[in-house]
Structure formats: C-alpha cells, structure tokens
Amino acid sequence: MQLTEVTILKAKCELASQSLFDYCKIRDSEEFYNEKDAPYLEKICQGIQEFEYDDNELLIVNMPPRHGKSRTATNSASWLLGRNPKYKIITGTYNTLFKD
C-alpha cells in the first residue's frame, strides 16, 4: 500500500467511527449506501445516530421490503457496540406470505 492509500484508509476509518453512514459505506459498499440513489439510507443512519443520545428507549424503522432496513440495522448494531460495548441491542424482523 502506498502512503496516500494508507492515509485515505485511515481518514475513512476515522469518519466511520463518527458517522454511521460512513461506517455502512465501508462495511458494505458505497454503491449501496450512496446519497444519490438512496438518500433515505443516510437519513436512517442519521436518525439512528441521534437515537444513541436521545431519551427514547425504542427505535422502530418501518420501510418497504428491499430498502436496506436489515442491512442497516446489522451495521448499526456493530457500529454502536464498537462505540460502547455495554449497549443492549435487539433487532427483529417479520415476514409473511399472504394467500388469496
């Protein structure tokens, strides 16, 4: 690795430690987590970050299928636990098939 590549990687890691959205871009891909095609994912990440310090005890994310809820929840859990290993996190999902 060249010095500039190392510097860029260190900068990305520092951003990721402070920003859930940047963490998600490193964990998965910048193609999935990009501001242009999926601006709602950045808003979800910002909401989760704000939730870390507000007084609410529950956060519910409700969106249509295939919008990155589960992926973002998984990334959020690891990001939050990296910031504070004493956090208690539960994630849950539900899926059903409707029959006519």
Buried (B, 14 or more C-beta within 10 A) or exposed (E): EEEEEEEEEEEBEEBBEEBBBBBBBBBBEEEBBBEEEBEEBBEBBEBBBEBBEEEEEEEEBEEEEEBBBEBBBBBBBEBBEEBEEEEEEEEEEEEEEEEE
